[in-house]
Amino acid sequence: MTISHAVLTTGLLLTLIGMWGMLTQRNILRIIIGFALMGTGSHIVIVAVGYVANGTAPIIDDALPLSEAAARAVDPVPSALAVTAIVIGLAVTAVMLAFAIRLYGAKKSLSIDAFADSKW
């Protein structure tokens, strides 16, 4: 088992744990934590997809000739996508936590059962 398979498995496991937490919990904060775990798992999966064994930075120079670039260079796009997803996930988590604070202020509870009047 290579390092990329271990990282990919870890990412998929975190994603599944986060999804389980989002679907089974009744507390809003636990749902938010599940969402954050699912996002972190997806970030790890994105980075694992771009991993190249014994790879090097994608800079064409004397250390990495153009003829070997396709086989040895690490793809920078998954890393850039992961960084962007981390920033967006942080903002979404902050909005969810702010919404949870407003919900707690309105009903004095974080259980989604207390918000049955909001359902259609």
N, C-alpha and C positions, 0 to 999 in steps of 0.2 A: 504494500500500500504506500503510495507516494504521498508527499506532503500536500499536494493539491487535492488529492482524494480525501485526506483527513480534514482539510479546511472546508472543502465542499460539503462533506458529511456534517461537520459542525454547524455550518451555515444553514443547511436544510433542517437539521434538528432544532436549532433556535427558531427558525421560521415556523415549524410545526408546533413547538411549545407556545410561541406567541399567539398563534391562531387558536390553539386550544384554550388559552387564557382568555382571549377575546370572546370566544363563543360560550364558555361555560360559567364564567364569573358573573356575579350580580352586583358587585361593587364597582363604581365608576373608576376609582383609582386603579384597581386591579385590571380593568379593561384597558386603561391607558398604558399600564406597564406591559400588558400583552401586546399592544400595538407597537410599543417601543422595541420589545424583543423581536417581533416579527420584522420590523424595519432593520434592526441590527443584523439579523440572520440574512436578510436579502442583500445587505451591503457586503457581508462576508462572501456570499455566493457570487456576487458580481466581481469581487476581487479575485476569487479562486478561478473564475472562468478565464481571466486574463493572465494567469500565472504561466510562466514558461520555465521549465527546469534548466538550471544553469544559464538563465537569461541575463541580459545586460540592458542598460538604458538604451532607448531607441535613438541614439545619436550616431550618425554616420561619420566616423573619423578613422584614425589609424588602428584603434582598438577593435572596431567593428567595421570591417569592409562591407561594401554594398552587396557583394555576392553572398555573404552570410547573414545579412540583416533579416531576411524573412524567417530564418530558422532560429536565430539567437536573440532577437530583439523582443523585449516585453511590450505588449500592446498597451499604449497609454490611455486608450479610450475607456476601458472598464474602470481604471483608477479615477479618471476624471468624473465619470458617472457616479462612482461611489462617493466622492467628495461632495458632489452636487446633491446627491440623495441624502447625505448626512445633514447638510445644512437645511434642506427642505424638511426633513424629518424632525429636526430640532424645532423649527418654527411651528410645525403642525402640533408637536407635543406641547409646546408652550401655549398654543391656542386651546388645545383640549384641556390643559390644566386650568387655564383661566376660566373656561366654560364650567369646569367642575366646581371651581370656587363660587361662581355665580349660582349654580344649581344648589350647592350646599347652603348658601345664604338664603335662597328662596324656600327650601323645604327642610333644612336642618338634617338632611340625610344624604348619604351617597349611594344608597341602594336604588337600583333602577325600578324596583317595585313601587317606590314612593312617587314615581312620576307617571303613574297610569293615566292621569288626566291628559297627558300630552300625546297619548296614542290616538290613532284614528279609529 
